[in-house]
């Protein structure tokens, strides 16, 4: 198993948490939901890495990818509310691609 702290995707997910925290200062209920979803991405990458087998790791990465998609949906809400979140959307898309590649590698053996 990989040490999660050595994974580029984990570092990118942590940067996403910081970016989300910056842009959600005044979004009320959306603020907490976005922060929880962003934190879930990073946390599930770390938890999966510590599970000890590729099947569990891939499952946790899939959960992380779902949470990352949740962040994307919420970023689109912010966009609709007039917030410039294009940089965060780009970062979110990169994280999604990284997770997909890593999941495919684990599942292909």
C-alpha positions in Angstrom: 0.0 0.0 0.0 1.1 3.5 -0.7 1.8 6.0 2.0 -1.0 8.5 1.4 1.4 11.4 2.2 3.4 10.5 -0.8 0.4 10.6 -3.2 0.1 13.7 -5.5 -3.7 13.2 -5.4 -3.8 13.5 -1.6 -1.8 16.7 -1.7 -4.1 18.1 -4.4 -7.1 17.1 -2.4 -5.7 19.0 0.6 -5.2 22.1 -1.5 -8.8 21.8 -2.6 -9.9 21.9 1.1 -8.0 25.1 1.5 -9.4 26.6 -1.7 -13.0 25.6 -0.7 -12.5 27.2 2.8 -11.4 30.4 1.1 -14.4 30.7 -1.3 -17.1 29.6 1.1 -16.8 32.3 3.7 -20.3 33.6 3.2 -22.4 30.8 1.7 -24.4 29.7 4.8 -25.5 26.1 4.6 -23.5 25.5 1.4 -20.3 26.4 3.3 -20.4 23.4 5.7 -21.5 21.0 3.0 -18.7 22.0 0.6 -16.1 21.8 3.3 -17.3 18.4 4.5 -17.3 17.0 0.9 -13.8 18.4 0.3 -12.5 17.0 3.5 -14.0 13.6 2.7 -12.0 13.4 -0.5 -8.7 13.8 1.3 -9.8 11.6 4.2 -10.9 8.7 2.1 -7.7 8.7 0.1 -5.7 8.5 3.3 -8.0 5.8 4.9 -7.9 3.7 1.8 -4.2 3.8 1.6 -4.0 2.4 5.1 -6.4 -0.5 4.5 -3.8 -3.0 3.4 -5.2 -4.4 0.1 -5.9 -3.0 -3.3 -9.6 -3.9 -3.3 -10.3 -1.9 -0.2 -8.0 0.9 -1.4 -9.9 1.1 -4.7 -13.3 1.2 -2.8 -12.2 4.1 -0.7 -10.8 5.9 -3.7 -14.2 5.5 -5.3 -15.8 7.1 -2.3 -13.3 9.9 -2.6 -14.2 10.3 -6.3 -17.9 10.5 -5.4 -17.2 13.2 -2.8 -15.1 15.0 -5.4 -18.1 15.0 -7.7 -20.2 16.4 -4.9 -17.7 19.3 -4.6 -17.9 19.8 -8.3 -21.7 20.1 -8.1 -21.4 22.6 -5.3 -18.9 24.6 -7.2 -21.3 24.9 -10.1 -23.9 26.2 -7.6 -21.3 28.9 -6.5 -20.8 29.7 -10.2 -24.5 30.2 -10.6 -24.5 32.5 -7.6 -21.9 34.7 -9.3 -18.8 33.5 -7.6 -15.6 33.0 -9.7 -14.7 29.5 -8.9 -13.1 28.6 -12.3 -9.7 27.8 -10.7 -11.3 25.5 -8.1 -13.3 23.8 -10.9 -10.1 23.1 -12.7 -8.4 21.7 -9.6 -11.4 19.6 -8.9 -11.4 18.1 -12.4 -7.7 17.3 -12.1 -8.3 15.5 -8.8 -11.1 13.5 -10.4 -8.9 12.4 -13.2 -6.1 11.4 -10.8 -8.5 9.4 -8.7 -9.9 7.6 -11.8 -6.4 6.7 -13.0 -5.4 5.4 -9.6 -8.6 3.3 -9.3 -8.1 1.8 -12.7 -4.5 0.8 -11.8 -5.6 -0.8 -8.6 -8.4 -2.7 -10.2 -6.3 -3.9 -13.2 -3.8 -5.6 -10.8 
